[in-house]
Amino acid sequence: MVEMTETDFQNKKGTGKYSAAEWQARVDLAAMYRLAAKFHYDDLIWNHITMRVPGTDHQFLLNRFGLMYTEVTASNLIKVDEHGSVIDGPEDVNTAGFIIHSAIHNDHHDMKVVFHAHVPAALAVTALKDGVQMLVQDSAMLHGEIGYHEWEGLSLSTEERGRLSENMRGKKALIMRNHGFMTVGATAGEAFVNMYYLDRACKVMLQAHATGRELDAATPAMWDLARKQYDHFPPGKYEWPALLRMLDRDDPSYRY
């Protein structure tokens, strides 16, 4: 566990060096890392979840490269600008993480949180030509909301950012072919729940096809109807407070 410093305690009391809005963003982002570990969306020290710093256009927070997700806390997150320069924290930034996330943060200001993952049980779908097939009710919240991005190798070139940004435009989730997954949201809860249901849609599809039996994929009209019905249950609105309560019961150190 990462040891708390005096600054951590000061921020916990709201008297530290960050604004109240930024501190809350840090707490929510750290919570996402801990939840990602709990739900097995992490990948050793790899992958990244980011959040735009409140009140800024291009600055965002991300994890310090080399930390396990269970070690991420509100105070040890790094703040970077659109050029990848570290504004606050050590110079431990994963290059691919910056490329992937800055592509979204720089161009889509409504997408405040970006979640990139290599979810093990669902990765096979990134290699399927036809992508994700909608099969069960809760997949409907992502009906028509999933984009696709062709694999370009390790995301180390700034030239890829434009293509990532365009493929994410108007979507809630992105299948990065032969690579992994990305979801976005205006809040931490929205981005996390979008990942939860994207992962589940992929898993259910793989399980259903593994039976070898004929599938009932329902009609396009039914998927359109169900997608609209989910507007009454915005992702994260009800789940996020419950997820935070679960974290706080288990280990509240992410808050420091």
C-alpha positions as CSV (number, residue, x, y, z in Angstrom):
1,M,0.0,0.0,0.0
2,V,1.3,3.5,-0.8
3,E,2.2,5.4,2.3
4,M,0.2,8.6,3.0
5,T,2.0,11.9,3.4
6,E,1.1,15.1,5.3
7,T,-0.1,16.5,1.9
8,D,-2.4,13.6,1.5
9,F,-4.0,14.2,4.9
10,Q,-4.3,17.9,4.1
11,N,-6.1,17.2,0.9
12,K,-8.3,14.8,2.6
13,K,-9.4,17.7,4.8
14,G,-9.7,20.0,1.8
15,T,-6.8,22.2,2.8
16,G,-4.1,20.9,0.4
17,K,-2.6,22.4,-2.8
18,Y,-5.5,21.3,-5.1
19,S,-8.9,23.0,-5.6
20,A,-11.9,21.1,-4.3
21,A,-13.0,20.3,-7.8
22,E,-9.6,18.8,-8.7
23,W,-9.3,16.9,-5.5
24,Q,-12.7,15.3,-6.1
25,A,-11.6,14.4,-9.7
26,R,-8.5,12.8,-8.2
27,V,-10.6,10.8,-5.7
28,D,-13.0,9.6,-8.4
29,L,-10.1,8.6,-10.8
30,A,-8.3,6.8,-8.1
31,A,-11.5,4.9,-7.3
32,M,-11.7,3.9,-11.0
33,Y,-8.3,2.3,-10.8
34,R,-9.2,0.4,-7.6
35,L,-12.4,-0.8,-9.1
36,A,-10.7,-1.8,-12.3
37,A,-8.4,-4.0,-10.3
38,K,-11.4,-5.5,-8.4
39,F,-13.3,-6.3,-11.6
40,H,-10.1,-7.7,-13.3
41,Y,-9.9,-4.9,-15.9
42,D,-6.2,-4.2,-15.0
43,D,-3.1,-5.7,-16.6
44,L,-0.2,-5.6,-14.2
45,I,1.2,-2.1,-14.4
46,W,-0.2,-1.5,-18.0
47,N,-3.2,0.4,-19.4
48,H,-4.5,3.7,-18.2
49,I,-7.6,5.6,-17.0
50,T,-7.6,9.4,-17.3
51,M,-9.7,12.3,-16.3
52,R,-9.6,15.9,-17.5
53,V,-8.6,18.4,-14.8
54,P,-11.8,20.4,-14.0
55,G,-11.6,24.0,-15.3
56,T,-9.0,23.1,-18.1
57,D,-9.4,22.3,-21.7
58,H,-6.4,19.9,-22.2
59,Q,-4.8,19.0,-18.9
60,F,-5.6,15.5,-17.6
61,L,-4.7,13.2,-14.7
62,L,-3.3,9.7,-15.1
63,N,-1.5,7.0,-13.2
64,R,2.2,7.0,-12.5
65,F,3.8,4.5,-14.8
66,G,5.0,1.4,-12.8
67,L,2.3,1.4,-10.1
68,M,-0.2,-1.5,-9.8
69,Y,-3.8,-0.3,-9.9
70,T,-4.2,-1.2,-6.2
71,E,-1.4,1.4,-5.4
72,V,-3.0,4.3,-7.1
73,T,-4.3,7.1,-4.8
74,A,-5.7,10.6,-5.3
75,S,-2.4,12.2,-4.3
76,N,-0.1,10.1,-6.5
77,L,-1.8,10.8,-9.8
78,I,0.2,12.7,-12.4
79,K,-1.1,15.9,-14.2
80,V,0.0,16.4,-17.8
81,D,-0.8,18.9,-20.5
82,E,-1.7,18.3,-24.2
83,H,2.0,18.0,-25.1
84,G,2.7,15.3,-22.5
85,S,4.6,17.6,-20.2
86,V,4.2,16.8,-16.6
87,I,2.7,19.7,-14.6
88,D,2.4,17.9,-11.3
89,G,4.1,14.7,-10.2
90,P,7.1,12.7,-11.2
91,E,8.1,12.2,-14.9
92,D,6.8,8.7,-15.0
93,V,4.3,8.8,-17.9
94,N,3.6,5.9,-20.2
95,T,4.0,7.1,-23.8
96,A,1.2,4.9,-25.2
97,G,-1.1,6.1,-22.4
98,F,-0.5,9.7,-23.3
99,I,-1.0,9.1,-27.0
100,I,-4.2,7.2,-26.6
101,H,-5.8,9.5,-24.0
102,S,-4.7,12.8,-25.4
103,A,-6.3,11.9,-28.7
104,I,-9.7,12.0,-26.9
105,H,-9.1,14.7,-24.3
106,N,-7.7,17.2,-26.8
107,D,-10.6,16.8,-29.3
108,H,-13.7,15.8,-27.3
109,H,-14.3,18.1,-24.4
110,D,-17.5,16.3,-23.4
111,M,-15.6,13.1,-22.8
112,K,-14.0,14.0,-19.5
113,V,-13.0,10.4,-18.5
114,V,-11.3,7.9,-20.8
115,F,-10.8,4.3,-19.8
116,H,-8.5,2.0,-21.8
117,A,-8.2,-1.7,-20.9
118,H,-7.2,-5.1,-22.1
119,V,-9.9,-7.1,-20.5
120,P,-8.6,-10.8,-20.7
121,A,-11.9,-12.6,-21.0
122,A,-13.1,-10.3,-23.8
123,L,-9.9,-9.7,-25.8
124,A,-10.9,-12.3,-28.4
125,V,-13.6,-10.1,-29.7
126,T,-11.0,-7.5,-30.8
127,A,-9.8,-10.1,-33.3
128,L,-13.2,-10.9,-34.8
129,K,-13.9,-9.3,-38.2
130,D,-17.5,-8.5,-37.3
131,G,-16.8,-7.1,-33.9
132,V,-19.4,-7.1,-31.1
133,Q,-22.8,-8.7,-31.7
134,M,-25.7,-7.5,-29.5
135,L,-27.4,-10.6,-27.9
136,V,-28.8,-9.8,-24.5
137,Q,-30.8,-6.9,-23.0
138,D,-28.1,-5.0,-21.1
139,S,-25.9,-4.9,-24.2
140,A,-28.6,-2.6,-25.7
141,M,-27.3,0.5,-23.8
142,L,-24.3,0.3,-26.2
143,H,-26.3,-0.4,-29.3
144,G,-25.0,1.9,-32.0
145,E,-22.5,3.4,-29.6
146,I,-19.4,1.3,-30.4
147,G,-16.8,2.5,-32.8
148,Y,-13.8,0.6,-34.2
149,H,-10.1,1.5,-34.6
150,E,-7.7,-0.5,-36.7
151,W,-4.5,-1.8,-35.0
152,E,-1.5,0.4,-35.7
153,G,1.0,-1.4,-33.4
154,L,2.0,0.0,-30.1
155,S,0.4,3.5,-29.8
156,L,3.7,5.5,-29.8
157,S,3.1,7.9,-32.7
158,T,1.3,11.2,-32.4
159,E,0.0,10.6,-35.9
160,E,-2.4,8.0,-34.6
161,R,-4.2,10.5,-32.4
162,G,-6.3,12.0,-35.2
163,R,-7.6,8.6,-36.3
164,L,-8.3,7.5,-32.7
165,S,-10.2,10.8,-32.2
166,E,-12.3,10.4,-35.3
167,N,-13.2,6.7,-34.6
168,M,-14.3,7.7,-31.1
169,R,-16.5,10.6,-32.4
170,G,-20.1,10.3,-31.2
171,K,-19.5,7.0,-29.5
172,K,-19.4,5.7,-26.0
173,A,-17.0,2.8,-26.6
174,L,-14.2,1.8,-29.0
175,I,-13.0,-1.6,-30.0
176,M,-9.3,-1.2,-30.8
177,R,-8.9,-4.1,-33.1
178,N,-6.3,-6.8,-32.1
179,H,-5.5,-4.5,-29.1
180,G,-8.1,-3.7,-26.5
181,F,-11.1,-1.6,-25.4
182,M,-11.8,2.1,-24.7
183,T,-14.8,3.7,-23.1
184,V,-15.6,7.3,-22.3
185,G,-17.9,9.3,-20.1
186,A,-18.7,12.7,-18.7
187,T,-18.2,11.2,-15.3
188,A,-16.1,8.5,-13.7
189,G,-19.3,6.4,-13.2
190,E,-20.4,6.7,-16.8
191,A,-17.0,5.6,-18.2
192,F,-16.7,2.7,-15.7
193,V,-20.2,1.4,-16.3
194,N,-19.7,1.6,-20.1
195,M,-16.7,-0.6,-19.7
196,Y,-18.6,-3.0,-17.5
197,Y,-21.3,-3.5,-20.1
198,L,-18.9,-3.6,-23.0
199,D,-16.9,-6.3,-21.3
200,R,-20.1,-8.2,-20.5
201,A,-21.5,-7.9,-24.0
202,C,-18.2,-9.4,-25.4
203,K,-18.2,-12.2,-22.8
204,V,-21.8,-13.1,-23.4
205,M,-21.3,-13.2,-27.2
206,L,-18.3,-15.5,-26.9
207,Q,-20.2,-17.8,-24.5
208,A,-23.2,-17.9,-26.7
209,H,-21.3,-18.8,-29.8
210,A,-19.3,-21.4,-27.9
211,T,-22.5,-23.4,-27.4
212,G,-22.6,-24.1,-31.2
213,R,-26.4,-23.7,-31.2
214,E,-28.4,-21.3,-33.3
215,L,-28.7,-17.8,-31.8
216,D,-31.7,-15.5,-31.5
217,A,-30.2,-12.0,-32.0
218,A,-33.7,-10.2,-31.9
219,T,-34.7,-7.6,-34.5
220,P,-33.1,-4.2,-35.2
221,A,-36.3,-2.5,-34.1
222,M,-36.1,-4.2,-30.7
223,W,-32.5,-3.1,-30.2
224,D,-33.4,0.5,-31.1
225,L,-36.3,0.4,-28.6
226,A,-34.2,-1.0,-25.8
227,R,-31.4,1.5,-26.5
228,K,-33.9,4.4,-26.1
229,Q,-35.4,2.8,-22.9
230,Y,-31.9,2.9,-21.3
231,D,-31.9,6.7,-21.5
232,H,-34.0,6.5,-18.3
233,F,-31.1,4.9,-16.5
234,P,-28.0,7.0,-17.3
235,P,-24.9,4.8,-16.8
236,G,-23.2,5.5,-13.5
237,K,-25.9,7.6,-12.0
238,Y,-27.1,4.8,-9.6
239,E,-24.1,2.4,-9.8
240,W,-21.3,4.8,-8.9
241,P,-22.4,5.7,-5.4
242,A,-22.8,2.0,-4.7
243,L,-19.4,1.2,-6.1
244,L,-17.8,3.8,-3.9
245,R,-19.5,2.4,-0.8
246,M,-18.1,-1.0,-1.7
247,L,-14.6,0.4,-2.0
248,D,-14.8,2.4,1.2
249,R,-15.8,-0.8,3.1
250,D,-12.9,-2.7,1.6
251,D,-10.1,-0.2,1.5
252,P,-10.6,3.6,1.5
253,S,-6.9,4.4,1.0
254,Y,-7.6,5.4,-2.6
255,R,-9.0,8.6,-1.2
256,Y,-5.6,9.8,0.1
